[in-house]
Amino acid sequence: MTTTQRILDLAAAAPGRHGEDLMLLLQEANKLYQQGLRDLHQTVSKRAARLTTADLILAAETVGMPCDASQDRDEVILLLALLEWQMTPAALAYAEMAEHAARRGVCLIPEE
């Protein structure tokens, strides 16, 4: 099963879960979300290998992400990967799942 499919399955199961069960789903989905972002970051890094930093900044600005010359190459690549990742079905499903969980009082950020 792919990362995307598993996140979609977890997100589909979330509305019927509460409390600790919902927290367990959210924790698993979060790990998969992070893995998906790491994988895409590697892919974007490979695609960007032949581009100059200036070209990367231009690409970022073209898609509406403000960048400037003070940002280093790795940071711009990561921002491009994050922007691309956030538009994937997996990331969108995770965001919806996390919002649903938050409305039920379930959050990955511990209370103080």
Contacts in CASP RR format, 6 or more apart in sequence:
PFRMAT RR
TARGET T0000
AUTHOR 0000-0000-0000
METHOD contacts of the structure
MODEL  1
MTTTQRILDLAAAAPGRHGEDLMLLLQEANKLYQQGLRDLHQTVSKRAAR
LTTADLILAAETVGMPCDASQDRDEVILLLALLEWQMTPAALAYAEMAEH
AARRGVCLIPEE
1 9 0 8 1.000
3 32 0 8 1.000
3 35 0 8 1.000
3 36 0 8 1.000
3 39 0 8 1.000
3 90 0 8 1.000
4 88 0 8 1.000
4 89 0 8 1.000
4 90 0 8 1.000
6 28 0 8 1.000
6 32 0 8 1.000
7 29 0 8 1.000
7 32 0 8 1.000
7 33 0 8 1.000
7 90 0 8 1.000
7 93 0 8 1.000
7 94 0 8 1.000
7 97 0 8 1.000
8 89 0 8 1.000
8 90 0 8 1.000
8 93 0 8 1.000
10 25 0 8 1.000
10 28 0 8 1.000
10 29 0 8 1.000
10 32 0 8 1.000
10 93 0 8 1.000
10 97 0 8 1.000
11 29 0 8 1.000
11 93 0 8 1.000
11 94 0 8 1.000
11 96 0 8 1.000
11 97 0 8 1.000
13 25 0 8 1.000
14 22 0 8 1.000
14 25 0 8 1.000
14 26 0 8 1.000
14 97 0 8 1.000
14 100 0 8 1.000
14 101 0 8 1.000
15 100 0 8 1.000
17 25 0 8 1.000
18 104 0 8 1.000
19 104 0 8 1.000
19 106 0 8 1.000
22 101 0 8 1.000
22 104 0 8 1.000
22 106 0 8 1.000
23 101 0 8 1.000
23 106 0 8 1.000
23 108 0 8 1.000
25 97 0 8 1.000
26 97 0 8 1.000
26 98 0 8 1.000
26 101 0 8 1.000
26 106 0 8 1.000
26 108 0 8 1.000
27 108 0 8 1.000
29 94 0 8 1.000
29 97 0 8 1.000
29 98 0 8 1.000
30 94 0 8 1.000
30 98 0 8 1.000
30 108 0 8 1.000
32 90 0 8 1.000
32 94 0 8 1.000
33 90 0 8 1.000
33 91 0 8 1.000
33 94 0 8 1.000
36 85 0 8 1.000
36 90 0 8 1.000
37 81 0 8 1.000
37 82 0 8 1.000
37 85 0 8 1.000
37 91 0 8 1.000
40 81 0 8 1.000
40 84 0 8 1.000
40 85 0 8 1.000
40 88 0 8 1.000
41 77 0 8 1.000
41 78 0 8 1.000
41 81 0 8 1.000
41 82 0 8 1.000
41 85 0 8 1.000
43 81 0 8 1.000
44 77 0 8 1.000
44 80 0 8 1.000
44 81 0 8 1.000
44 84 0 8 1.000
45 77 0 8 1.000
45 81 0 8 1.000
48 56 0 8 1.000
48 77 0 8 1.000
48 80 0 8 1.000
51 59 0 8 1.000
53 72 0 8 1.000
53 73 0 8 1.000
53 76 0 8 1.000
54 69 0 8 1.000
56 67 0 8 1.000
56 73 0 8 1.000
56 76 0 8 1.000
56 77 0 8 1.000
56 80 0 8 1.000
57 67 0 8 1.000
57 68 0 8 1.000
57 69 0 8 1.000
57 71 0 8 1.000
57 76 0 8 1.000
59 80 0 8 1.000
60 66 0 8 1.000
60 67 0 8 1.000
60 76 0 8 1.000
60 79 0 8 1.000
60 80 0 8 1.000
60 83 0 8 1.000
61 67 0 8 1.000
63 80 0 8 1.000
63 83 0 8 1.000
65 79 0 8 1.000
65 80 0 8 1.000
65 83 0 8 1.000
67 76 0 8 1.000
67 79 0 8 1.000
71 79 0 8 1.000
85 91 0 8 1.000
86 92 0 8 1.000
86 95 0 8 1.000
98 108 0 8 1.000
101 107 0 8 1.000
END
